[in-house]
Every structure is written in C-alpha cells, then in structure tokens.
Amino acid sequence: MANQFLLLALLATTTFAIATAFEPSPLQDFCVADPANPARVNGIVCMDPKLATAEHFSFKGIHQPGNTSNPLGSKVTPVNVVQIPGLNTLGISLARIDYAPYGVVPPHTHPRATEILTVLEGSLYVGFVTSNPNNQLISKVLYTGDVFVFPVGLVHFQKNVGYGNTVSISALSSQNPGVNTIANAVFGSNPAIESDVLAKAFQVDKSIISHLQTQF
C-alpha cells in the first residue's frame, strides 16, 4: 500500500512539474548565452561564467521611441535573450511597443509566454480570444497606468485609440517568447498554403486568397 501511495505521489509531482515548467530551471547563478556555440539544446548553450561581464546583462535604448512609419503604425522593440544574453534560462523578457495614432499590433500569439502589458502613455484597445469552441473575445480600453494580461498561446492584439502616440511595455514569461502573427503565418507561409485550403477555411473566393497572399 505504501509503495502504491509513493508511486501516486511521484506521478502527481511529475505531472505538476511538467505542467508548470515552461523553461528549464537554472542550475547555476546564470547561463550567459553563447550563440556562437554550434551545439543544439533546448535554449542556448552557456558560455564560461568566468567570461561574463555587465554588458551580458544590460540593454541600452529602451527609452528611445520606435519608428512607427510602416503600414501597421507600430514598432516592437524586443529585449529578450538575443539582446541580453544573460537572460538565458531565466524565463523572462520584455518589449517596448510604440503606436502611431490608430496604429495596431495585429492579431498574434506568443507560443511560449504569457504577456503582461502596461500602458505608459496614451490609450489602447486590447483583447484576446479564448480557444475553440467558445472563441470569446475578452477586450478592454486601457489608459496610462493600466495593466492587462494576455494568457500564453492565445490570439491577442492592441490598437491605439487615441489621437496621439501611445507607448506600452510588456513583460513576458520566457527568455524567447516567439511571435506568430496570424496573417503572416496564414497568408505568408513559405511555401504558400494551397489557396483552395484557405478559401474553404475562410469561406471566400480563391481570388481573394491569392490577393492576400501577395501582400505577405
């Protein structure tokens, strides 16, 4: 009986660990990323910690406005393991987002991270959509100082609804959260998804799909 209880406890503990461990827990003080190392692991190989400097743990320029002169009217400035090698294995990153008037961050997902966004200046219409079959839109207009959470993996978006520029900053629960922009993934895949597949999925004529594919 005791052995069965121990087995059940072990299974429960293992299941909990698998469910909660999105990224490997660090086994040392830090693991500065060494992108030049050809070894392939789930993450980035650590460099010799004796070679670490303050530069591996810092990033300059997050106060600088991003260039929003693009069709979307927005600019994301990421600060993840690519910009700060010292973030490797620490399971956290951030991003500054600038929005021109009516600029948008289009529907997208972060496959490896939950995002918590704070409006620093201006106002934003934000929202996310729950999973099938409900597909419930949960949305809100945020103002300076407001905070909103986008759960991991769910489609979400932001739009500047003010007359001036808006700035937000996001923290993400991964050193490398990843981004899948829905339109880019669906209409800009390489090679392209067959137009008849997308035409049936979106219930539109194939000519519309072909036009959309040329945009990406």
N, C-alpha and C positions, 0 to 999 in steps of 0.2 A: 504493500500500500504506500509506504514511504517512497519507494522508487517511482511509483506512478505519479505521486504528487510532485516529486522533484522533476520528472520529465515534463509534466504540465507547466510547472513554473518556468523551466528552461525554455519551452516553446513560447510561452507568453512573453518572456523577457526578450527573446529573439525577435518575435513579431513586432514588439514595441520598438525595438532598436531599428529594425528595417523601416518601419513606418515613419520614424522621426528623423533618421539620419539622411538628410538630403545630400550632404557632402561629408567626406571623411573628416573625423575629428583629428585635430593636430596632435601629434605625439611628441612635439618639441615646442620650444618657445615660439618659433616661427619657421617658415619654409619659404624663403625668398625664391620666386620663380626663376628658372634658368631656361628661357625659351630656346637657347642655342643647343641645348642637350637633345640629341636625336631620339632618346628613349621615349616610348609611348606609355603613359599611365593615365589613370582617370584623374586628370588635373595637369599640373606641370611639375616636372622634376625640380627638386630643391637644389639650390646652389650651396656651396660650402658656407655655413653660417659665419665663419670667421671673416668672410669677404663682404659681409653685409655692411651697408652704410646707411646713413639717414636718408639718402636720396632714394633708396629702395622702398621707403615707407612714406614718401611725400609726393604731392602733386601741386603744381602751381597753375593759377589762372582760372580757378572755378568762379571767380568774381567777374570774369570778362563775359560780356554778352555774346551769345552765339549769333551767327549770321542767319537770319530768317528769310533771306531773299531767295526763296525757292517756291515751287508750286504749292507745297503744303503750308508754308508760312510758319515753320517751326524748326528748331535745331536742338538736338540732344547732344550734350557734352558728357560722355560716359567717364566714370572714374572706377574702373574695375581692375582685374589683375593685369591687364595689358598695360594700363597706365601706372599702376602701383604694384610692382612685383611682390612686395611684402604682404599683399592681400592673399596670396596663395594659401589655400587650406583654411582660411579664416571665415569663409561663408558669409561675406558681406561686401557690398559695393554701393556706389551711389551714382546719381546722374543729375546734372543741371539741365533744365529744359526751358528754352526761350520760345515765346509765341508772339508773332505779329498779331495785330488786330484781326480776329476771326481765323487765326492760324489753328491748325489741328495737328495732333498726333493721331494718325489713323488707327483703326482697329488692329490690335496686335496682341500677342501673348508673350509671356516670359516662361519658357518651359521648365526653368529650374529655380524660379524665385517668386516669392510674394513681394509686392511693392507697396511701400507706404509713402505717399506724396504729401508735401506741404507747400501751400501757395505762399510765396514770399512777397509777391506784388501782383495786383490785378485780380481778375476773376476767371474761373474756369468752369465749364460744364464737363463733368467727368462721369464715367459709368462703366460697368462691366455686365456681362451676360452670363447667366448660370448655364450649366450643362444641359444637354438633351435629357428628357423631352420637354422640360419646362421653358428653357430659354428665356428666363425672366430678366428683364433689364432693371438693374439697380443703379440709379443715377442721381446726381445732385449738382447744384451750382455751388462752387466754393469761392470764398473770398480770402483776402490776405489773412494769414494765420490759421486757416482751416486745414485739416488733415483728412486724408481719405486712404483706404486700403484696397488694393486690388489683389484678390487671392491668387495663389500660384496657378499658372496654366490657363486661367480664364481670359477670354477675349475682353479687352478694355480699350478705352480711348480718352482723349482730352481735347477740348476746344476752348479757345479764348473767346469769351462772350462780351468782353469789354471793348471800349473804344481805343484804349492804349495798349502798350505792350504788357505782357504778363510773364512772370518768372516763377518757376516751381523747382523744388529739389526733391529727389526721390531716393530713398534708401531701399536696397534690395537684398534679400536673404541668400545671396550667392556671390561668390567671387567672380562668376561668369554667368550671369542670368540668361543670356541668349535672348534674341528677339525674332519672332516670326510675325512679320507684317502680313496680314491676311491677303490683301490684294496682290502684293508682290509674290507671295508663295503660290497663290492660285493661278494668277494670270502671267506671272513672270518666271515660272519654273523652267529649268533647263535640263533636258529638252522639254518642250511645251506639253502640257496635258492635252490630250485629243479634244478638239473643240466640241465634238458631239457629246463627250462625257460632261463637259461643263455646261453645255446648252441644256442638257436634261437636268443637271443638278440645279441650275438657276432658273429653269423654265423660261428660257429666252431663245431667240433665233441664233443660229450659229454665226451669222454675220456680226451680231453684237459681241459675241465672244471673241471673234477674230479681231474686231476693233480694239477691244480691251487688251488683248494680248500684245498689240502693237505699242501700247502705252508703257509697257514694262519690259 
